[in-house]
Amino acid sequence: MTATDDAGKRTYDLPVPDLSEAALAQATAEIAEHAAEYDRTGEVPVKGLEAAWRAGLVTATVGTRYGGPGVGTIDAVRIVQAIGEGDPSVALIVTNTLMAHAAQAELGGWYAEHYDHLLRRSVREPAFVNAIRAEPELGAPARGGIPKTTITRTENGWRIDGHKAYATGGTALTYHSVWVTADEPDTPSHRPRVGHVTVPGDAEGITWVETWDHLGLRASNTHDVVYDGVEVPYEAFREIPRQPDGSYRDPAATAGPGSFAHPALYIGVARAARSAFAEFARTRVPSALGKPIAETERIQAVAGEIDLQIATAETLAHGTLRRLEAGDDSVLPQLSVIKVAIARAVVSATQTAVAALGNPGLTRNNRLERHLRDALCIRVHPPQEDFALVQAGRRVLGA
């Protein structure tokens, strides 16, 4: 359903999600119901995505001026954590969409017709968007460099040509926000403009290359995608401003409050691992012991260690965001290393659970095996550990 605000802008009647702990737990359970199935097949996790959409979670960060709930960063992190506990592949696709809506609410920049179409789709069915940035040769752009994927002026707008890698969401995406270089040799500065161009997911000239055969998040459909003469309107391009020295600073190279959504989904994975460990411990009764292993001090200590690591990760994530919400900007320089600490705690929690169970923990019919594979994927999100630690070290040493 659409309406018009006082300024004549179209707005949309988007649901206000129930973010109570009980409602989020219900969403987690519904999404988790199909997670193992999609992990095995690697197909787009349609049932989990639909469950998240029905709960109103996919459009939770749409700005109020567009008719959305406009939830803030802390609640967005709670949403992502709950979905990640159910299925991190679903959570990653939803997270990227939530971040796109939040950025539009704060900064704007989307071509109005494209964003209107995205919201119109979102009212009646799940609609997802992702920033398509990495390339096979360049790798992750947070390490520097500019994209080889280009846009070239045409009579009616732009033509896009290029090959992108690790494009999470695959064919489930309604829109791609593609990182490109403008092929404009006659610009006064003689420097190519760099930015993002929004592309409808069903545009002619898009070809998906099914390259994703990963250890974890197997249903995220993070495939390669090729753009061959894809045409979009001129207004679909949004330039990234240059730095004073003329260089481009990649937005993903520096952690911001919104970037805590990605670690949050893996905190959800660690919580799922804790649940799986507890369930196994309560039901495992070795004949030599004659009682559940949950009643032994060793397993109780392991459970305590898992809980400690999860408490550490949750406190770091939510506590940092609350400090920022309260106006404490002193923590801003440490956001990247805080994300590293969260990643270490998540991996430690899941590895501790698996190690304590031995062979059963590494068996495919045990959920812990999947949770460990998924948790390890937290390390690939920018800024990555070595980069974050070097930057922090230079700051501390005044280099």
N, C-alpha and C positions, 0 to 999 in steps of 0.2 A: 504494500500500500504506500502511495506517495502523497505528499502534501507540499505546500509552498509556504516558505517563511515570509516575514514582512519585507525582506529584500528581494523577494521573487525567486529565491534559490530553492530547488527541489530538495525536499527532505523525505526521509523514509521511516516507516513505523517498524523499527527494529526492536527485538525483544530485550527486556532488562533481565539478565540472568540472575537466578538465585545462587548467591555465592556463600550460602551457609555451609558449614562443614558437612552437614548431612547431605545436602544437595550435591556438593562436589564429590563426596564419597559414592553417591549413587551413579554419577557420571563415570567415575573411575571404574566401578564394577561393570557397567554396561560396555565400556570401551575395552576393558580387559578380557571380556568374554570371547573376543575374536582375535586377540593379539597373537596367540600361538599359531593359529591357522594362517594368518598373513605373513608371519615370520617364515613359515615353511614355503609358502607359494611365492612370496615377493611381489604379489599383486598390490595395486593401489588399495589401501585399507578402507574401502568404501563404508563398511558398516560402522567402523569406529569414527570416521569423519562425520557420518550422518548423525551419530549419537551426540557428538560434540556440538554440531549445528543445532540439533533439536533442543539442546540445553541452553542455547543462546550464547555459547562460549566463543564461537568463531568471530562474531561481530561485536564482542564486548568492548573493544577499544575504539569503535567508530565514534567520532566526535559528536557532541550533543548538537552542534549546529547542522549536522546532517541527519538528525533524528536518532542517533545512536546513544547507547548508555554512557559512553565516555569514561569507562573505568580507568583508574590510574595505574601506575606501574606496579604497586604492591599487590593489588588485586589481580592484575594480569599475571604476575609471577605465581600467585596462588592457583590461578586457572591452569597455567602450564604445568605446574607441579602435579596437580591432580590428574591431568590428561596423561602426563608422562608416567605416572604410576600405573595407568591402565595400559598404554601402548605408546612408547616413545616415538615410533614412526608417525603415528597420528599427531602426537604433540609437536613434532618438528614442523610438519606441514601447517598446523594451526598457529604455531608460534610465529612463523614467518609472516603469516597473514595478519596476526595481531600487531606485530611490529610495523607493518606497512600502514595499517589503519591509524595506529598511534602517531606515526610520523606525519601522516596527512592531517590529522587533527591539530598537531602542534605547528607544523611548518607549511602545510599545503604543498603545491607544486605539481600535482597530477593534472593532466589534461581533463577538463571538466566532464566532457562527454564520456571518457573512459571510466572516470570514477563514478559517475552517475550510473553507468551500465553495470559496474561491479556491485554497487549497492542494490540496484534493482534485482540483480540475480540473487544477491544474498538474502533478500526477503523471501524468495520462494524456494531456494535450494542452496546447498553448500556451495560457496564460491571462494576460491583461494588464489593467493598471489604470492610471488616470491621474487626477490632480487637475484637475477641470474648474472653472476659476476665472474666466477673462475673460468679459466681456459686451459686446454690441454698443455700448451707450451708455457704459459705464464704461471699456472698453478693458482694458489690463493692470492688475490690482489693485495691483501694486507701486508705482504712483504715488499710491496713496491711494484712499479711498472705501470704501463697503460695498456688498455685492451687492444687486441688486433681486430676485434669485431668492430665494424664501421657502419656509420650511417652516411648516406650520400644524398644530396638534395635532388629532388625530382620536381616536376611541374606542380605536383599536388602535395608534396610533403617530403618524406624521407624513404630511402630504400635501405634495408638492413641486410648485411652480409657478414657471416662469421660462424664460429664453432665454439660453443660453451660447454663446460664440464660441470659436474656435480650440481645439477639443476634440480634441487629437491622439489618433489611434487609431481613431476612428470606430466602425464596427460590430465591429471586432476586439476591443473592450474587454469583458472579463468583468465588471468593476466600474468605476463612476465614483465618484470622491470629490469631491462637488459642494460648492463654497463657497456658503453660504447665510446668510440672515438669518432668525432665528426670529421669527415673527409672534406676539409675546406682549405685547400692550398692558398687561396687568395685572401685569407683573413689578414687584417692589418698587422697583427703580432706574428704572423707566420707560425703560430703555435696551435696545434690542434685542440679543439675544445673536447672536454671529456664530461660524460654525464650518463644519465639513465633515460631510456626511452620505454614507454609503456606499450606493450604489444598484446593484443587479444590472443588468447591461447589457441583459438581456432583459425588464426590468420593463415592464408595461403602462403606456402613457402617454408613452413616449419616442419622439420623432420626430427623425430626422437630416435636416438641411437641407444639401445638398451645395454649400457656398459656397467650398470650397478650390480655387483655380485659381492657384497660386502660382508664383513664379519658381523656387524651389528646394524640396527635400524634397517633391516633388510626390506621392509615394506615402504620405506620412505621414497622409493622410486627416484633416487638421486642420479638420474641418467645424464648423458650428454644430449645436447640439442643443437641442431644446425639451422641457421637462418639463411635462406637463399632467396634474395630479392623480395623480402617481406616489406610491404608498404604500410606506412602509418602517416597520420597527419603531422604537419610541421609542429603543432603545439604539444605533441606527445614527448618531445625531448626536453629534459631538464638538465641544465649544465651544472656541474660542480664548480664552485668558485675556486680560483687559484689562491695559493698562499702568497704572502707579500714577496717572497723570493721567486715567485713564478711557478713553483712546483704545485703538484696536487697532493693533498693529504687524503689517503683513503679513509672513509668513515669507519670501516671495520678495524682499522689499526689501533684505535683507542677505545677502551671500554667506556661506556656511558651507562646510566641507570637502566635504559631500555635493554641493554645487552645482557642483563641478568636473567632474561627469560630463557635463554639457551641453557645455562647451568641449572636453572630451576627444573627443567624437564628431566634432567639426570638425577636430581635429588629425588624426584618421583620414582625413578628406576631403583635407587637405593632403598627407598621405602618399600617398594614391591619385593626387593630381595630380602629385606628384614621379615616381611610377612611370610614369604616362602620358607625361609629358614625356620621360623617359629612353628609353622605348620608341620614341617618335616620332623622337627625335634619333638613335638608333642605326640606324633604318631609312630615314631621309630622306637620299637621295643626289641633290642637285641636279646636273643635267648640267654646269653651268658649274664645279662644284666637283670632281666626280669621286670624292668620298668622303663618308661619312656626316657630317652636320653635327656629330655628337657628337665628332668629332676636331678641331673648331675651338676655339680658345681662347675665343672669344666665348660659344659655347654651354656650354663647360665652366665659364666664370665665372658664367653664368646658373644652371646646375645647382648651383654652389656657393652662390649667393645663396639659392636655394630651400631648400637643405639647412640653411643658417644660420638661416633663419626657422623651420623646423620644429624644429631643435634648441633654439631660443629658447623656442618654445611648449611643447615637451615638458619642458624643464628647469624652466620656470616652474611647470607643472602638477605634475609628479612631485616636484620639489624642494620646493615649498611643502608638499605633503602629507606628505612625509617629515619636514620640520621640525616640523609639527604632531604627527606621530606620536611624535617624539622629545621632545615636551613644550614646544617653543618656541612659546609663545602670542604672542610679540611681533609675529608676522606677521599676526595676526588682523585688525587694523584695515586692513590693506592688501589683503585678499582680493579686494575688488571691483575695485580698480585692477589687480591682477594678472590678473584675468579679462579686463579691457580690453586689457592688453598681449598676452595670448594671442590674443584676437580679432584684433588688428592684425597679429600675426605670421602667423596662418592666412590671412587675406585677402591679405596681401602675398605669401606664398608662391605662392598660386594665381594671383594677378594677374600675378606675375612670369613664371610659366610660360606663361600665355596670351599675354602681350604679346610674348614672345620669338618666338613662332611665327606671329604675325600672323593672317591669315585662317584658316589651318587650326585654330588654337586656338579659334576662335569658330564652327566648323562643327559641326553637330549629330551628324555621324558620328564626331566626335573626342571621346573621353571627357572631355577637359579642359573642354569647354564645359559639361558637366553638373557637373563638380567645382567650377567657378567659381560657377555658380548656387547650388549647395548651400552653398559656403563663405560666401557673403554672408549667409546666414541666421543666422550666429552672432551678428550684431549685435542681433537682436530679443530675445535671452534676457535676463531681468533678473539683476542690475541693469544697465540700459543705460548706455552710455558717458557721456552728459552727466550723468546722475544720480550715477554713481560718482565722476566727477571733481569735481563740486561738493561732494559729501560729503567726499572726500579733502582738497580744498582748505580746507574749513572746519576740518577736524581739524588740518591743518598750521598754519593761521593762528590756531588757538585761538578761532574764531568760534562 
